[in-house]
Amino acid sequence: MKLLHTMLRVGDLERSVDFYTRVVGMNLLRRTERPEQKYSLAFVAFGQGNADGNAELELTYNHGVDRYDLGTAYGHIAIAVADAADACRRIRESGGKVTREAGPVKGGSTVIAFVEDPDGYKIELIQRAS
């Protein structure tokens, strides 16, 4: 088995595609428009997504819904980065929101940081050597 994608419902598809591509550095892989079913999709990933072994992120916009309650069950998406502090700097400079600066995880030595996408979804940046 292999994880293929995670789906997030977003309030503005263009805003979210911009965030994940321009700010985070993912690639837009494909879009699907379903006007009769009243939804639009955009798939983003690092590299070519499933084609080169990376999981994808499916951004789903339900027409007419501009905001969601995130609930208490959702945690975060995790992304490996070479340098968490540098990633925070680049994200902040691109207009992204850093909610926890890079530093060791409580009770450990792994360096992490947290950022938030335009819909409020948390993204953990985990520093790992390439």
C-alpha positions as CSV (number, residue, x, y, z in Angstrom):
1,M,0.0,0.0,0.0
2,K,1.0,3.6,-0.6
3,L,-0.5,6.9,0.5
4,L,-1.7,8.7,-2.7
5,H,-3.2,11.9,-1.5
6,T,-4.8,13.9,1.2
7,M,-7.8,16.1,0.5
8,L,-8.4,19.5,2.0
9,R,-11.6,21.6,1.5
10,V,-10.6,25.2,0.7
11,G,-12.6,28.4,0.6
12,D,-10.8,29.9,-2.4
13,L,-9.1,27.6,-4.8
14,E,-6.9,30.2,-6.5
15,R,-5.7,31.5,-3.2
16,S,-4.8,28.0,-2.0
17,V,-3.1,27.0,-5.3
18,D,-1.0,30.2,-5.0
19,F,-0.1,29.4,-1.4
20,Y,1.0,25.8,-2.1
21,T,2.8,26.5,-5.3
22,R,4.4,30.0,-4.8
23,V,4.8,30.0,-1.0
24,V,5.4,26.3,-0.2
25,G,7.1,25.4,-3.5
26,M,4.8,22.6,-4.7
27,N,3.8,22.0,-8.3
28,L,0.3,22.3,-9.7
29,L,-0.2,18.8,-11.3
30,R,-3.7,19.0,-12.6
31,R,-7.2,20.6,-12.3
32,T,-10.6,19.2,-12.6
33,E,-13.8,21.3,-13.0
34,R,-17.2,19.7,-12.2
35,P,-19.7,22.5,-12.6
36,E,-22.7,20.2,-12.6
37,Q,-21.6,18.7,-9.3
38,K,-20.6,22.2,-8.0
39,Y,-16.9,21.5,-7.2
40,S,-13.4,22.2,-8.5
41,L,-10.2,20.3,-7.7
42,A,-6.5,21.1,-7.9
43,F,-3.8,18.6,-7.2
44,V,-0.4,19.8,-6.0
45,A,2.7,18.0,-4.9
46,F,6.5,18.1,-4.8
47,G,8.0,16.8,-8.0
48,Q,5.5,15.0,-10.1
49,G,3.5,13.6,-7.2
50,N,2.5,10.0,-7.5
51,A,4.4,9.7,-10.8
52,D,7.7,10.0,-8.9
53,G,6.7,8.5,-5.5
54,N,5.4,11.6,-3.7
55,A,2.0,11.9,-2.1
56,E,-0.3,14.6,-3.5
57,L,-2.5,17.2,-1.9
58,E,-6.0,17.5,-3.3
59,L,-7.5,20.9,-2.9
60,T,-11.3,20.8,-3.1
61,Y,-13.4,23.9,-3.6
62,N,-17.1,23.3,-3.2
63,H,-18.8,26.1,-5.1
64,G,-20.3,28.8,-2.9
65,V,-18.5,27.7,0.3
66,D,-15.9,30.2,1.3
67,R,-15.0,28.9,4.8
68,Y,-14.9,25.7,6.8
69,D,-14.8,24.9,10.5
70,L,-11.5,22.9,10.9
71,G,-12.8,20.9,13.8
72,T,-10.7,19.4,16.6
73,A,-9.8,16.1,14.9
74,Y,-7.5,17.6,12.2
75,G,-3.9,17.8,13.2
76,H,-1.5,18.9,10.4
77,I,0.3,18.1,7.2
78,A,4.1,17.4,7.6
79,I,6.7,18.4,5.1
80,A,10.4,17.6,5.2
81,V,12.7,20.5,4.8
82,A,16.5,20.8,4.7
83,D,16.5,23.9,7.0
84,A,13.4,24.8,9.0
85,A,14.5,28.3,9.9
86,D,15.3,29.1,6.2
87,A,12.0,27.6,5.2
88,C,10.2,29.9,7.7
89,R,12.0,32.9,6.4
90,R,11.1,32.1,2.8
91,I,7.5,31.4,3.6
92,R,7.2,34.6,5.6
93,E,8.8,36.7,2.8
94,S,6.3,35.2,0.4
95,G,3.4,36.3,2.5
96,G,2.9,33.1,4.5
97,K,2.1,32.9,8.2
98,V,4.6,31.2,10.5
99,T,2.9,30.2,13.8
100,R,5.9,28.5,15.5
101,E,9.5,29.4,14.7
102,A,12.0,26.7,14.0
103,G,13.3,25.0,17.1
104,P,13.6,21.6,18.8
105,V,10.4,19.7,19.4
106,K,9.4,19.7,23.1
107,G,11.3,16.9,24.9
108,G,13.4,16.1,21.8
109,S,16.0,17.3,19.4
110,T,14.2,17.2,16.0
111,V,13.9,20.8,14.7
112,I,10.4,21.6,13.6
113,A,8.3,24.7,12.8
114,F,4.7,25.3,11.9
115,V,3.1,27.5,9.3
116,E,-0.6,28.0,8.4
117,D,-2.2,28.0,5.0
118,P,-4.8,30.6,4.0
119,D,-7.6,28.4,5.3
120,G,-6.0,27.9,8.6
121,Y,-4.7,24.4,8.0
122,K,-1.5,23.7,10.0
123,I,1.7,22.5,8.2
124,E,4.6,21.1,10.2
125,L,8.1,21.7,8.7
126,I,10.4,18.9,9.9
127,Q,14.1,19.5,9.4
128,R,15.8,16.5,7.8
129,A,19.1,16.1,6.0
130,S,18.5,15.4,2.2
